[in-house]
Amino acid sequence: MTIRVGAAEEFFDYLVLALPFDTLDECSRKLPNHPICARTTHFKSSPIAGIHLWFDRQITNLDHAVLLDRTIQWMFNKSQLLATRAATVGAEAEGSYIELVVSASKNLIDKSRTELLIWL
């Protein structure tokens, strides 16, 4: 791909755009004929949902886990991850605080709270 950089044209095999999604969309509107924009117009955003659960006891010793072939892809043991912080302020952690993460959660957006609880 050839891209104008200042007054010169440069050729690149690959290009990494480290921009927030909405910034990339704005660039596409401002430079509609730019070759990069033509390749990014099909990009779509997708929400990430966090499910926060509190238990009255510890349920795992894992700091985090990857859940394969599931709608919920990640588990973060916030109690474990925040234990260092709690120790520095003198708070004692009781119970267990877990966050479950669903990437690409478009199908969950329109569900009611009751539907989500049943889904879990």
C-alpha positions in Angstrom: 0.0 0.0 0.0 1.3 3.4 -0.9 0.6 6.2 1.6 1.6 9.9 1.4 3.7 10.8 4.4 4.4 14.5 4.3 5.6 15.4 0.8 6.8 11.9 0.0 4.9 8.7 -0.8 5.9 5.6 1.2 5.2 1.9 0.5 4.1 -0.3 3.4 3.4 -4.0 3.5 1.4 -3.7 6.7 0.0 -0.8 8.7 -1.1 -0.8 12.4 -3.6 1.8 13.4 -3.6 2.2 17.1 -6.7 4.3 17.4 -10.0 4.1 19.3 -12.8 2.8 17.0 -14.7 6.1 16.9 -11.5 8.0 15.9 -10.9 5.6 13.0 -14.5 6.2 11.9 -14.0 9.9 12.0 -10.9 9.6 9.9 -12.9 7.7 7.3 -15.4 10.5 7.1 -12.7 13.2 6.7 -10.7 11.2 4.1 -13.3 9.1 2.2 -11.0 8.5 -0.8 -8.0 7.5 1.2 -6.9 3.9 0.6 -6.7 3.1 4.3 -10.3 4.4 4.8 -11.6 2.2 2.0 -10.2 -0.8 3.9 -11.7 0.1 7.3 -15.2 1.2 6.4 -16.5 -2.4 7.0 -15.3 -2.4 10.7 -18.0 -2.6 13.3 -17.8 -2.0 17.0 -18.8 -4.6 19.5 -19.6 -4.2 23.2 -17.9 -6.1 26.0 -20.0 -7.0 29.0 -18.7 -7.5 32.5 -20.7 -9.6 34.9 -19.8 -8.9 38.6 -20.6 -11.6 41.2 -20.1 -11.5 44.9 -20.0 -14.7 47.0 -19.9 -15.1 50.8 -16.8 -17.4 50.5 -13.8 -17.9 48.3 -14.7 -20.0 45.2 -11.4 -20.3 43.5 -7.7 -19.6 44.0 -7.1 -18.7 40.4 -6.3 -15.0 39.7 -7.9 -15.3 36.2 -9.0 -18.0 33.7 -9.7 -18.3 30.0 -13.0 -20.1 29.3 -12.8 -21.9 25.9 -15.8 -22.6 23.8 -18.1 -20.6 26.0 -20.1 -17.4 25.8 -18.2 -16.1 28.8 -14.6 -16.0 27.7 -12.8 -14.7 30.8 -12.9 -14.9 34.6 -11.1 -12.5 36.8 -10.9 -13.1 40.5 -11.1 -9.5 41.6 -10.7 -10.5 45.3 -7.3 -12.0 44.5 -6.3 -9.2 42.2 -7.3 -6.5 44.7 -5.9 -8.3 47.7 -2.6 -6.4 47.5 -4.4 -3.1 47.4 -6.6 -4.1 50.4 -3.5 -5.1 52.4 -1.9 -1.7 51.8 -5.0 0.1 53.3 -5.5 -2.4 56.1 -8.8 -3.8 54.8 -9.5 -7.5 55.2 -11.1 -9.2 52.3 -14.1 -11.4 53.0 -16.0 -13.5 50.5 -15.2 -13.5 46.8 -15.6 -11.0 44.1 -15.5 -12.4 40.5 -15.9 -10.7 37.2 -16.9 -12.7 34.1 -16.3 -11.1 30.7 -18.3 -11.6 27.5 -16.6 -10.2 24.4 -18.8 -9.4 21.4 -21.9 -9.3 23.6 -24.3 -7.7 21.1 -26.8 -10.5 21.7 -27.0 -9.6 25.4 -27.7 -5.9 25.0 -31.4 -6.1 24.5 -32.0 -8.7 27.3 -33.8 -7.7 30.5 -32.1 -8.2 33.9 -34.3 -11.2 34.5 -33.3 -12.8 31.2 -29.7 -12.2 31.9 -29.9 -13.8 35.3 -31.6 -16.9 33.8 -29.0 -16.9 31.0 -26.2 -17.0 33.6 
